Amino acid sequence: MPQWLKKLTNGSITHKQFILILSFLVGVASGLAANLLKWFVHFVEHWLTHNFDVDRSNALYLIYPVVGIFISALFIKFIVRDNIGHGITKILYAISRNQGHIRSHNMWSSIVASGITIGFGGSVGAESPVVLTGSAIGSRIGRWFHQDHRTLMLLVGCGAAGAIAGIYKAPITGLVFTIEVLMIDLTMWSLVPLLISCTTAACISYFLSGNATMFHFDLNDPFVVERVPSTILLGLVCGFVALYFTRSMNAFEQIFAKCKNMMVRFALGASVLAALIFLFPPLYGEGYSTISTLLNSHGVSDASSVMNNSLFYGHDQYLLVFLALVALVKVFASTATTGGGGCGGTFAPSIFLGGVTGFVFAGVWNLVQPFGIVLPTTNATLYGMAAVMSAVFHAPLTGIFLIAELTGGYQLLVPLMIVSSVSYSLVRSIEPHSIYAMRLARRGQLLSHHKDQAVIALMNLDDVIDKTRPVLNPDISLGEMLQIVSSSKRLHFAVCSPDRTLLGQINLNNIRHIIFRSELYKTFTVRGLMSQPSATLRTDDGMLAIMDKFQVDDAGTLPVVNTENRFVGYVSRSELYSAYREIMKDFSEE
């Protein structure tokens, strides 16, 4: 707590009480941000498309997405001047590697960029950008009040939880999302600030937009045990769909990553997105209107309005084929949006994909009716939404509670649990990390629920590098070297070229037999005495990889170089263990 606040309150507010106040402020700010973004997206989308005729395709579907991506790309490049894509991945990085620090421009830049992208038809969701916005608000408020990194990470989680609770009116989902997806290791007490942020943000949304849930849903056909086999099968189908979505998105992203020119990326992304939206208008924007249509239909025949504005209009018999094609190409539309320069997340695409998959599955099932069992299409739409989201994000609780809170369908918790657990288990057995976490996991920079690995991931390499040791020139004599290192208590010294390229190292233990023979001081040079280290650490190595190198080589001290092989300093095993113990102690304080 800042000193000025202690004086103002005469020390009557404890540190924990102060954190609760901060979590309330974060909840208010993240709730307002969520509602602002939601209003912005709907305003732009309605302004552009409210006068479209439903009985024919519209050429403006070819133009609007291109304009939106172009404006967003220019805004990011020339105004923000920072990469604001993959919002939740950035939060994971900030938590695991950057001590909870998120750049302040993320408090507003993601709202503007994603609002333009989605409003003009970008086939992505607003949730990831607003989660980044909420987390940036939490990080900024924590730094304003000079909070330590442990509290800072908690406030980042409060901002993310508040953003989810605010945009969906789903406080329980906000809480479990922070635990499952952001993987913040929490104590029982630290749940309280998260709860305060969630409930505050949800109340802000209720105040601004009423008590109605995002999707209207009437349970006309309650779940019965005879439908368990079809529910399990739907979970398996959704698991494979989620795997297809994750792997296809990663592969398509790699294509964009290879395009170094911004205009080339824009041309590729805009052309793919515009073509897909022209052919399949439900891909326009978040796609929630399509989900609402599917949820409020009473069967396949009632949902034909999703083909409005498309070339399929009037051909109701092809509805299931149309929706299956929409599900197939959704991943390419979403990736083209972000890869081409737009801003958005995968929350809405996964919900959309799951809802469409569930509806198509029920439609096909009911055509066959195995064992005479009918699967309601509205219920299956809900199941699919939860199942695909659970599998894509490796967050079954988030999927279950989000769909229940979005629709008020709490009476379907049992089938939601079945499909979510089946799809999650299937994908987890094949892909060990979620779509958000896999990029960081490859570099060993991911915070996990495993206590030891979480502590290691929180360690900062720069904090344990010894940069005080003298650096040796390879051409100096043994006598000159001894004069340089005589004031140091270390045994290992780097030998570098003038540009600090690491050539080798001197280990005093290895030359102890000659360092006391003064007659040899001018006979030997450092170049002739140096040896190669058993391993070399890099500044871009993850802490898990660094720990593995020490263990494999059984080394006590290893040199560190940067990405250009320039010497930085030394790291000792004892310093690493000391840092580990300090962070573990911090984790265990409560």
ABEGO torsion letter per residue (X at the ends): XBAAAAAAAGGABBAAAAAAAAAAAAAAAAAAAAAAAAAAAAAAAAAAAAABBAABBBAAAAAAAAAAAAAAAAAAAAAAGBBABGAAAAAAAAAAAAGGBBBAAAAAAAAAAAAAAAAAGBBBBAAAAAAAAAAAAAAAAAAAAGBBAAAAAAAAAAAAAAAAAAAAGBAAAAAAAAAAAAGBBBBAAAAAAAAAAAAAAAAAAAAAAEABBABBBBBABBBBAAAAAAAAAAAAAAAAAAAAAAAAAAAAAAAAAABABAAAAAAAAAAAAAAAAAABAAABEAGAAAAAAAAABAEAAAAAAAABGBAABGBAAAAAAAAAAAAAAAAAAAAAAAAAGBBEBAAAAAAAAAAAAAAAAAAAAAAAGBGGBBBBAAAAAAAAAAAAAAAAAGBAAAAAAAAAAAAGBAAAAAAAAAAAAAAAAAAAAABABBAAAAAAAAAGABBBABAAAAAAAABBAAAABBAABBBBBAABBAAAAAAAAAABABABBBBBBAAGBBAEBBBAAAAAAAAABAAAAAABBAAAABBBBABBBBAABBAAAAAAAAAAAGBABBBBBBAAGBBAEBBBAAAAAAAAAAAAAAAAAX
